[in-house]
Amino acid sequence: MKTIFFSLIFMSMLLVNSLLYAAPGGISKQQAVNIATQSYPGRVLAVKRKTDVYQVKILSDSGKVKVIRIDANSGKIESGSRDDLKPHQ
């Protein structure tokens, strides 16, 4: 009886541990798009996640393509010049 009990406890701990480490932290892809398009309006062409950074490619109304890098953990814009695209008003 004790063996079954301890086996169930152990398996439960493994399951909880794997769920905790498998869960992605930070912001979602959609949140990265929302952050990028608030500062750089336009049509989103692509979104890629590379390690801890989302790269959001945007086509502005003036025809310029800009890649905005957003920290996947904090949601802060890491790069992207506001001079290239007209900021959203």
N, CA and C atoms as a LAMMPS dump frame, in Angstrom:
ITEM: TIMESTEP
0
ITEM: NUMBER OF ATOMS
267
ITEM: BOX BOUNDS ff ff ff
-5.0000000000000000e+02 5.0000000000000000e+02
-5.0000000000000000e+02 5.0000000000000000e+02
-5.0000000000000000e+02 5.0000000000000000e+02
ITEM: ATOMS id mol type element x y z
1 1 1 N 0.817 -1.195 0
2 1 2 C 0 0 0
3 1 3 C 0.861 1.26 0
4 2 1 N 1.921 1.263 0.863
5 2 2 C 2.809 2.422 0.914
6 2 3 C 3.528 2.609 -0.416
7 3 1 N 3.891 1.515 -1.049
8 3 2 C 4.596 1.583 -2.325
9 3 3 C 3.737 2.256 -3.388
10 4 1 N 2.476 1.887 -3.453
11 4 2 C 1.558 2.501 -4.42
12 4 3 C 1.38 3.979 -4.114
13 5 1 N 1.216 4.308 -2.858
14 5 2 C 1.035 5.7 -2.449
15 5 3 C 2.249 6.552 -2.851
16 6 1 N 3.456 6.072 -2.52
17 6 2 C 4.663 6.819 -2.847
18 6 3 C 4.896 6.886 -4.357
19 7 1 N 4.509 5.848 -5.071
20 7 2 C 4.622 5.862 -6.532
21 7 3 C 3.709 6.922 -7.134
22 8 1 N 2.489 7.004 -6.609
23 8 2 C 1.556 8.027 -7.1
24 8 3 C 2.051 9.439 -6.786
25 9 1 N 2.588 9.632 -5.602
26 9 2 C 3.147 10.934 -5.226
27 9 3 C 4.301 11.298 -6.15
28 10 1 N 5.19 10.351 -6.397
29 10 2 C 6.342 10.593 -7.246
30 10 3 C 5.911 10.94 -8.669
31 11 1 N 4.97 10.184 -9.213
32 11 2 C 4.487 10.453 -10.571
33 11 3 C 3.797 11.809 -10.642
34 12 1 N 3.059 12.185 -9.619
35 12 2 C 2.407 13.489 -9.581
36 12 3 C 3.432 14.612 -9.579
37 13 1 N 4.488 14.426 -8.808
38 13 2 C 5.544 15.441 -8.755
39 13 3 C 6.232 15.575 -10.108
40 14 1 N 6.468 14.467 -10.785
41 14 2 C 7.072 14.52 -12.118
42 14 3 C 6.163 15.242 -13.114
43 15 1 N 4.891 14.965 -13.048
44 15 2 C 3.932 15.606 -13.952
45 15 3 C 3.891 17.11 -13.733
46 16 1 N 3.802 17.531 -12.485
47 16 2 C 3.764 18.963 -12.171
48 16 3 C 5.066 19.624 -12.6
49 17 1 N 6.18 18.989 -12.35
50 17 2 C 7.479 19.536 -12.724
51 17 3 C 7.579 19.712 -14.236
52 18 1 N 7.152 18.728 -14.997
53 18 2 C 7.241 18.82 -16.454
54 18 3 C 6.311 19.899 -17.001
55 19 1 N 5.15 20.073 -16.381
56 19 2 C 4.243 21.13 -16.826
57 19 3 C 4.814 22.517 -16.547
58 20 1 N 5.467 22.668 -15.419
59 20 2 C 6.06 23.96 -15.072
60 20 3 C 7.176 24.335 -16.034
61 21 1 N 8.027 23.39 -16.366
62 21 2 C 9.148 23.694 -17.237
63 21 3 C 8.746 23.734 -18.705
64 22 1 N 7.66 23.117 -19.081
65 22 2 C 7.218 23.134 -20.471
66 22 3 C 6.429 24.38 -20.798
67 23 1 N 5.891 25.043 -19.797
68 23 2 C 5.074 26.228 -20.043
69 23 3 C 5.942 27.385 -20.509
70 24 1 N 5.599 27.987 -21.653
71 24 2 C 6.388 29.118 -22.131
72 24 3 C 6.125 30.357 -21.279
73 25 1 N 7.176 31.091 -21.021
74 25 2 C 7.024 32.322 -20.253
75 25 3 C 6.984 33.524 -21.174
76 26 1 N 6.619 34.642 -20.632
77 26 2 C 6.638 35.879 -21.401
78 26 3 C 5.369 36.103 -22.185
79 27 1 N 5.525 36.753 -23.332
80 27 2 C 4.38 37.173 -24.134
81 27 3 C 4.12 36.192 -25.275
82 28 1 N 2.908 36.22 -25.788
83 28 2 C 2.538 35.356 -26.916
84 28 3 C 2.901 36.04 -28.232
85 29 1 N 2.791 35.274 -29.302
86 29 2 C 3.047 35.809 -30.634
87 29 3 C 2.07 36.947 -30.949
88 30 1 N 0.803 36.776 -30.594
89 30 2 C -0.2 37.808 -30.856
90 30 3 C 0.091 39.077 -30.059
91 31 1 N 0.552 38.922 -28.821
92 31 2 C 0.905 40.092 -28.018
93 31 3 C 2.089 40.829 -28.644
94 32 1 N 3.052 40.101 -29.19
95 32 2 C 4.193 40.726 -29.87
96 32 3 C 3.724 41.528 -31.079
97 33 1 N 2.789 40.966 -31.83
98 33 2 C 2.234 41.676 -32.987
99 33 3 C 1.529 42.954 -32.538
100 34 1 N 0.738 42.862 -31.481
101 34 2 C 0.016 44.037 -30.981
102 34 3 C 0.983 45.132 -30.532
103 35 1 N 2.039 44.755 -29.846
104 35 2 C 3.032 45.725 -29.382
105 35 3 C 3.71 46.396 -30.578
106 36 1 N 4.09 45.597 -31.566
107 36 2 C 4.785 46.144 -32.74
108 36 3 C 3.894 47.084 -33.543
109 37 1 N 2.647 46.688 -33.757
110 37 2 C 1.763 47.509 -34.597
111 37 3 C 1.266 48.762 -33.894
112 38 1 N 1.353 48.81 -32.572
113 38 2 C 0.992 50.047 -31.876
114 38 3 C 2.007 51.141 -32.175
115 39 1 N 3.28 50.772 -32.264
116 39 2 C 4.327 51.752 -32.542
117 39 3 C 4.628 51.899 -34.025
118 40 1 N 4.405 50.833 -34.773
119 40 2 C 4.705 50.823 -36.203
120 40 3 C 3.506 50.28 -36.972
121 41 1 N 2.527 51.126 -37.286
122 41 2 C 1.338 50.639 -37.978
123 41 3 C 1.66 50.167 -39.392
124 42 1 N 0.905 49.201 -39.837
125 42 2 C 1.085 48.662 -41.177
126 42 3 C 0.59 47.229 -41.22
127 43 1 N 0.892 46.584 -42.327
128 43 2 C 0.473 45.193 -42.527
129 43 3 C 1.571 44.263 -42.042
130 44 1 N 1.208 43.334 -41.173
131 44 2 C 2.175 42.368 -40.648
132 44 3 C 2.424 41.309 -41.718
133 45 1 N 3.692 41.179 -42.092
134 45 2 C 4.065 40.211 -43.123
135 45 3 C 4.489 38.872 -42.53
136 46 1 N 5.17 38.919 -41.387
137 46 2 C 5.654 37.676 -40.774
138 46 3 C 5.985 37.914 -39.309
139 47 1 N 5.917 36.836 -38.538
140 47 2 C 6.316 36.866 -37.136
141 47 3 C 7.108 35.594 -36.873
142 48 1 N 8.32 35.767 -36.34
143 48 2 C 9.162 34.615 -36.008
144 48 3 C 9.697 34.805 -34.599
145 49 1 N 9.821 33.695 -33.898
146 49 2 C 10.444 33.747 -32.576
147 49 3 C 11.803 33.083 -32.669
148 50 1 N 12.822 33.828 -32.283
149 50 2 C 14.184 33.311 -32.241
150 50 3 C 14.677 33.456 -30.819
151 51 1 N 14.826 32.357 -30.145
152 51 2 C 15.172 32.278 -28.723
153 51 3 C 14.271 33.196 -27.902
154 52 1 N 14.794 34.29 -27.392
155 52 2 C 14 35.167 -26.516
156 52 3 C 13.541 36.442 -27.212
157 53 1 N 13.462 36.412 -28.54
158 53 2 C 13.079 37.612 -29.296
159 53 3 C 12.07 37.244 -30.38
160 54 1 N 11.01 38.043 -30.469
161 54 2 C 10.091 37.95 -31.601
162 54 3 C 10.554 38.943 -32.651
163 55 1 N 10.549 38.525 -33.907
164 55 2 C 10.834 39.428 -35.01
165 55 3 C 9.529 39.607 -35.787
166 56 1 N 9.038 40.838 -35.794
167 56 2 C 7.781 41.148 -36.472
168 56 3 C 8.11 41.995 -37.689
169 57 1 N 7.788 41.476 -38.867
170 57 2 C 8.051 42.185 -40.118
171 57 3 C 6.777 42.909 -40.537
172 58 1 N 6.903 44.227 -40.733
173 58 2 C 5.738 45.066 -41.039
174 58 3 C 5.983 45.844 -42.326
175 59 1 N 4.95 45.914 -43.166
176 59 2 C 4.958 46.737 -44.374
177 59 3 C 4.144 47.989 -44.085
178 60 1 N 4.798 49.151 -44.139
179 60 2 C 4.103 50.408 -43.836
180 60 3 C 3.265 50.844 -45.03
181 61 1 N 2.4 51.822 -44.802
182 61 2 C 1.569 52.365 -45.881
183 61 3 C 2.423 53.022 -46.96
184 62 1 N 3.613 53.5 -46.581
185 62 2 C 4.504 54.146 -47.552
186 62 3 C 5.334 53.129 -48.336
187 63 1 N 5.181 51.839 -48.018
188 63 2 C 5.877 50.796 -48.758
189 63 3 C 7.191 50.351 -48.151
190 64 1 N 7.548 50.874 -46.984
191 64 2 C 8.789 50.462 -46.329
192 64 3 C 8.553 49.207 -45.49
193 65 1 N 9.53 48.301 -45.517
194 65 2 C 9.475 47.091 -44.707
195 65 3 C 10.387 47.294 -43.51
196 66 1 N 9.871 46.996 -42.344
197 66 2 C 10.615 47.176 -41.11
198 66 3 C 10.503 45.902 -40.283
199 67 1 N 11.623 45.483 -39.687
200 67 2 C 11.622 44.338 -38.77
201 67 3 C 11.777 44.892 -37.367
202 68 1 N 10.785 44.621 -36.537
203 68 2 C 10.79 45.081 -35.157
204 68 3 C 11.125 43.889 -34.276
205 69 1 N 12.119 44.069 -33.414
206 69 2 C 12.529 43.012 -32.486
207 69 3 C 11.923 43.31 -31.128
208 70 1 N 11.201 42.323 -30.581
209 70 2 C 10.515 42.485 -29.301
210 70 3 C 10.978 41.383 -28.347
211 71 1 N 11.388 41.793 -27.152
212 71 2 C 11.808 40.842 -26.134
213 71 3 C 10.631 39.944 -25.783
214 72 1 N 10.811 38.631 -25.926
215 72 2 C 9.723 37.678 -25.712
216 72 3 C 9.352 37.535 -24.243
217 73 1 N 10.225 37.954 -23.347
218 73 2 C 9.932 37.846 -21.92
219 73 3 C 9.248 39.095 -21.381
220 74 1 N 9.778 40.271 -21.735
221 74 2 C 9.258 41.519 -21.167
222 74 3 C 8.257 42.23 -22.067
223 75 1 N 8.314 41.987 -23.38
224 75 2 C 7.435 42.688 -24.313
225 75 3 C 7.961 44.047 -24.731
226 76 1 N 9.191 44.362 -24.375
227 76 2 C 9.78 45.655 -24.74
228 76 3 C 10.351 45.591 -26.15
229 77 1 N 10.213 46.701 -26.866
230 77 2 C 10.795 46.794 -28.2
231 77 3 C 12.3 46.943 -28.05
232 78 1 N 13.047 46.028 -28.685
233 78 2 C 14.51 46.061 -28.606
234 78 3 C 15.112 46.89 -29.725
235 79 1 N 14.511 46.836 -30.902
236 79 2 C 15.026 47.625 -32.015
237 79 3 C 13.892 47.984 -32.95
238 80 1 N 14.116 49.029 -33.664
239 80 2 C 13.125 49.556 -34.59
240 80 3 C 13.14 51.061 -34.47
241 81 1 N 13.389 51.738 -35.576
242 81 2 C 13.46 53.191 -35.555
243 81 3 C 12.115 53.795 -35.877
244 82 1 N 11.654 54.671 -35.033
245 82 2 C 10.379 55.345 -35.271
246 82 3 C 10.479 56.309 -36.446
247 83 1 N 11.683 56.625 -36.873
248 83 2 C 11.848 57.52 -38.022
249 83 3 C 11.501 56.812 -39.329
250 84 1 N 11.637 55.47 -39.335
251 84 2 C 11.369 54.707 -40.558
252 84 3 C 9.886 54.604 -40.876
253 85 1 N 9.082 54.501 -39.855
254 85 2 C 7.643 54.368 -40.034
255 85 3 C 6.919 55.431 -39.233
256 86 1 N 5.81 55.87 -39.75
257 86 2 C 5.017 56.875 -39.044
258 86 3 C 4.389 56.24 -37.806
259 87 1 N 4.605 56.804 -36.613
260 87 2 C 3.996 56.249 -35.404
261 87 3 C 2.479 56.324 -35.454
262 88 1 N 1.844 55.342 -34.83
263 88 2 C 0.382 55.298 -34.754
264 88 3 C -0.139 56.447 -33.906
265 89 1 N -1.191 57.087 -34.338
266 89 2 C -1.729 58.234 -33.609
267 89 3 C -2.979 57.88 -32.894
